Amino acid sequence: MHSKIINCYKILFVCLVLVSCGKNKEDEKLFEEMNLALESSNKQLEHQSKDHFDKLEDDYKNLRTKDNIAVWLPKAKLVAQLSNDLLLYINSLRENKNEQ
């Protein structure tokens, strides 16, 4: 999981470099392809994160693991909330850019 996140950041870095190099048709096409790849990897990460979060909630219901999970579940909920807030902010920036 950790290596997938690092790979996503590497792809994002490459995209930023490509965007800053100049604009022609090939660069725009490459940017669009990279954007699709990032969206796909984000969906995979979102799915895996949801699976891990669901497992935490299931383990919290288990009497044997409840004490250990009670420490981590609130932290996982906070991270999920912060991630959702960040995504909403990024999407609002996109919408504002598209409107201009």
N, C-alpha and C positions, 0 to 999 in steps of 0.2 A: 504494500500500500504506500509506504513512504517513498519508494523508488518511483512509483507512478506519479506522485505529486511532484517530485523533482523533475521528472521528464516533462510534465505539463509546463513547469516554469521554464525549462529549456526551450520548449516550443514557443512559448510566449515571448521569450527573449529574441529568438530568431525572427518572429513576426515583427517585433518592434524594430529590429535592425533593418529588415526588408522594407518596412514602411518608410523609414527615415532615409533610405538610399535614393529615392526618386520615384517618379510616377510615370509609368508607361503601361501599355496594355498587358505586357507579360507580368509586370510587378503586381498590377491589380488582380490578374487572374491567380497568381501565386498567393497573394494575400487572401483572396476568397477561399482558396483551397485550404490554406492554413487555418483560416477562421472556422471552416467546417470541421477540420480535424480537432481543433480546440473544443468546439461545441460537442463533438462526439466524446472526447475524453472527459469533458465535464459531466456529461450525462452518465458515463460509466462510474466516475467518482461519486456522483450523487447517489446512484443506485447502491454502490458498495457502502457508502456512509449510512444510508437508510437501513441496509441490512445489519450493519454493526449496531446502530442505534436500536433497532427492533430486538436484536439479541440481548442488548443491555436491559431493555425493558422486560423481556422474558425472564432473564436471570434474576431480576429484581423481585419477580413474583415467586421465585424458588426460595424456600426457606433456608437451604444450605448456602446459597450464594448471596442472599439479600444483604447481609452486613457489608460484604466487600463492594457490592454494586452500589450500595447507598452512598458511598464516597464518590463514585465516578459518574453516576447518573445525573446529578445536578450540574456537574461540569460539562457533560456531553450536551445537556439541554441548553446551557449557556452558549456553548460553541455553535450549536445549531441555530439558535436565535441570532447570534452575531453574524453568522454566515448568511442567513436569510435577509437580515437588515442590509448587509453589504451588497447582496445581489439586487435588492430593491433599489438601492442607491445607484448602482451601476446602470440598471435598466432605465432609471429616471434620467440619468445623464445621456444615455443613448437616445431616448425620446426627445429630449431637449435639443440635441444635436440634429436629429432628423427634422425637427420642426423649423430649424433656422435655415 
